[in-house]
Amino acid sequence: MAKSRPLPALRYLVILSCVLLFTGERHVGADDTATYQAALEEWHRHRTDRLTAEDGWLSLIGLFWLDEGVNHLGSDPDSDVALPASKAPPRAGTLTLEGDRIHLEVAAGVFITQEGAPLSAVDLAVDTSGNPTILDLGDLQFYVIERSGRYGLRVRDRNHPARFDFPGIETFPIDLKWRIAGHLETYDPPRTIPIPNVLGQVNHQESPGTAVFEVAGQSYRLDALPGPNGSLYLIFADGTSGRESYGGGRFLYSEPVAADGAVILDFNKAYNPPCAFTDYATCPLPPRQNKLSVPIDAGEKNYGRHH
């Protein structure tokens, strides 16, 4: 049987930025509030643009875990990597996995390219290398991902209907009360925290500390991972998870941490992981200590029925 079955519901990092003129320490005038709301709306438009792009999460049509040895690639239903019959020949080639080496042999007469150049054979670099080998076959594009020693071929379709039929993401109303001034309690030395993922794996990642903030006078804590440009990357669940928001938690990037540890957490920019939109992502899940009881009714709401 072909191994095209969706996986059950590392790191999906889509870095989005907007100009925010409000700080939590001063009065916000009507002009500032309007500017802030316009910036958030633009942020969400950019989110949608990235999801629906040719290489966005909505273009995914498959994730096939490779067995050691030879894996057949093509539209034949018995293929180990079964591609759509309308998009690929019955036998497109073979992928051979030997340890951490993945080698593609292209079938005779099949036009698979890398950066526009046709290939007959190639060793594939994986996504965790930072520069994966990306191959094209007509509308299809594919590359190898690695997750804790497992290797899989992720397949995109530039013309996947999900890209064009996407209705957008419903969000909670924008509310400045959810732009919260907190502080980072650093770990000295930094410690590692276990981050589970939807594959049932656990990855230990270095944490710079815990973000401490208050909601309605109650203190809460979220263990952080390092984000870009001095920010914090937070994977969390809250009282809305599995109800109004996605059951697998949400992601948030803070603003850059100040020298004294002060940090702004804008939950209006809490966003869904890729697994909310596709069955072919391998999202991290909130660690136990990042599952909050308080409902954070800000940011993106649930979308569809994934994982």
Residue pairs with C-beta under 8 A, 6 or more apart in sequence:
2 77
2 78
2 79
2 80
2 81
2 82
3 64
3 65
3 80
3 81
3 82
4 62
4 64
4 81
4 82
6 63
6 279
6 280
7 63
7 198
7 199
7 279
7 280
7 282
8 198
8 199
8 307
9 198
9 247
9 248
9 275
9 279
9 283
9 306
9 307
10 147
10 195
10 197
10 203
10 282
10 283
10 284
11 284
12 57
12 251
12 273
12 274
12 281
12 283
12 284
13 233
14 47
14 50
14 271
15 228
15 253
16 43
16 46
16 47
16 50
16 253
16 269
16 271
17 43
18 39
18 40
18 42
18 43
18 46
19 39
20 36
20 39
20 179
20 255
20 266
21 32
21 35
21 36
22 28
22 32
22 33
22 35
22 36
22 176
22 179
23 181
23 264
24 179
24 180
24 181
24 264
25 181
28 36
28 176
33 176
36 174
36 176
36 179
37 174
40 174
40 268
40 269
41 174
43 269
44 169
44 171
47 169
47 271
48 166
48 168
48 169
50 56
51 57
51 58
51 166
51 277
52 58
52 163
52 164
52 166
53 59
53 163
54 156
54 158
54 163
55 141
55 156
56 163
57 274
57 277
57 278
57 281
58 160
58 162
58 163
58 166
58 277
58 278
59 141
59 156
59 157
59 158
59 160
59 162
59 163
60 154
60 155
60 156
60 160
60 278
60 280
60 281
61 84
61 140
61 155
61 156
61 157
61 160
61 280
62 81
62 82
62 83
62 153
62 154
62 155
62 280
63 145
63 152
63 153
63 154
63 155
63 279
63 280
63 281
63 282
64 71
64 80
64 81
64 82
64 152
64 153
64 155
65 150
65 151
65 152
66 80
66 81
66 95
66 97
66 102
66 144
66 151
66 152
66 153
67 80
67 97
68 97
68 98
69 96
69 97
69 98
70 94
70 95
70 96
71 80
71 81
71 94
71 95
71 96
71 97
72 78
72 79
72 80
72 81
72 91
72 94
73 79
73 80
73 81
73 83
73 91
73 92
73 93
73 94
73 95
73 104
73 153
74 81
74 82
74 83
74 88
74 89
74 90
74 91
74 92
74 93
74 107
75 82
75 83
75 84
75 85
75 87
75 88
75 89
75 90
75 92
76 82
76 90
76 91
79 90
79 91
80 95
81 95
81 153
81 155
83 92
83 137
83 140
83 155
84 140
84 157
87 137
87 138
87 139
87 140
87 157
88 137
88 138
88 140
89 107
89 109
89 110
91 107
91 110
92 106
92 107
92 110
92 112
92 137
93 104
93 105
93 106
93 107
93 110
93 112
94 104
94 105
94 107
95 102
95 103
95 104
95 124
95 153
96 102
96 103
96 104
96 105
97 151
100 146
100 151
101 123
102 123
102 124
102 126
102 144
102 151
103 121
103 122
103 123
103 124
104 112
104 119
104 121
104 122
104 123
104 124
104 135
105 120
105 121
106 112
106 119
106 120
106 121
110 137
111 118
111 137
111 138
112 118
112 119
112 135
112 136
112 137
113 119
113 135
113 136
113 137
114 122
114 133
114 134
114 135
114 136
115 134
119 135
122 133
122 135
123 133
124 132
124 133
124 135
124 143
124 144
125 131
125 132
125 133
125 144
126 132
126 143
126 144
126 145
126 146
126 151
127 143
127 144
127 145
127 146
127 154
128 145
128 146
132 143
132 144
132 145
133 143
133 144
134 141
134 142
134 143
135 141
135 142
135 143
139 157
139 158
139 159
140 155
140 156
140 157
140 158
141 155
141 156
141 157
141 158
142 153
142 154
142 155
142 156
143 153
143 154
144 151
144 152
144 153
144 154
145 151
145 152
145 153
145 154
145 282
147 197
147 199
147 201
147 282
148 199
148 201
148 203
150 199
154 280
155 280
162 278
169 272
169 300
169 301
169 303
170 300
170 301
170 302
170 303
171 299
171 300
171 301
172 244
172 268
172 297
172 298
172 299
172 300
172 301
174 268
174 298
175 268
175 298
178 266
178 267
178 268
178 296
178 298
178 299
179 264
179 265
179 266
179 267
179 268
180 213
180 214
180 215
180 264
180 265
180 266
180 267
181 213
181 262
181 263
181 264
182 211
182 212
182 213
182 214
182 262
182 263
182 264
182 265
183 211
183 212
183 213
183 260
183 261
183 262
183 263
184 208
184 209
184 210
184 211
184 212
184 224
184 232
184 257
184 261
184 263
185 209
185 210
185 211
185 212
185 221
185 261
186 208
186 209
186 261
187 207
187 208
187 209
187 210
190 206
190 207
190 208
190 209
191 206
191 207
192 204
192 205
192 206
192 207
193 204
193 205
193 207
193 223
193 225
193 287
193 289
194 202
194 203
194 204
194 287
195 202
195 203
195 204
195 205
195 225
195 235
195 284
195 285
195 287
196 202
196 203
196 284
196 285
196 287
197 203
197 282
197 283
197 284
197 285
198 248
198 275
198 281
198 282
198 283
198 285
198 307
199 282
203 284
205 225
206 225
206 226
207 223
207 224
207 225
208 224
208 225
208 226
208 232
209 223
209 224
210 221
210 222
210 223
210 224
211 221
211 222
211 224
211 232
211 234
211 254
211 263
211 265
212 219
212 220
212 221
213 219
213 220
213 222
213 265
214 220
215 294
215 296
216 294
218 294
220 292
220 294
221 289
222 234
222 236
222 290
222 292
223 287
223 289
223 290
224 232
224 233
224 234
224 254
225 232
225 233
225 234
225 235
226 232
226 233
227 233
227 253
227 254
228 253
229 256
230 256
230 257
231 253
231 254
231 255
231 256
231 257
232 253
232 254
232 257
232 263
233 251
233 252
233 253
234 251
234 252
234 253
234 254
234 265
234 290
235 249
235 250
235 251
235 284
235 285
235 286
235 287
235 290
236 249
236 250
236 252
236 270
236 286
236 290
236 291
236 292
237 248
237 249
237 250
237 286
237 290
237 291
237 292
238 245
238 250
238 291
238 292
238 293
238 294
238 295
238 296
239 292
239 293
239 294
239 295
239 296
240 295
240 296
240 297
241 247
241 248
241 249
241 250
241 291
243 302
244 295
244 297
244 301
244 302
245 270
245 272
245 299
245 300
245 301
245 302
246 272
246 273
246 275
246 276
246 300
246 302
246 303
247 302
247 307
248 273
248 275
248 276
248 283
248 285
248 307
249 273
249 285
249 286
249 290
249 291
250 270
250 271
250 272
250 273
250 299
250 300
251 270
251 271
251 272
251 273
252 265
252 266
252 267
252 269
252 270
252 271
252 299
253 269
254 263
254 264
254 265
254 266
255 263
255 264
255 266
256 263
257 263
267 296
267 298
267 299
268 298
268 299
269 299
270 296
270 298
270 299
270 300
271 299
271 300
272 300
272 302
272 303
273 281
273 283
273 284
274 281
274 283
275 281
275 283
275 306
275 307
276 302
276 303
276 304
276 306
276 307
277 303
277 304
277 306
278 306
279 306
279 307
283 307
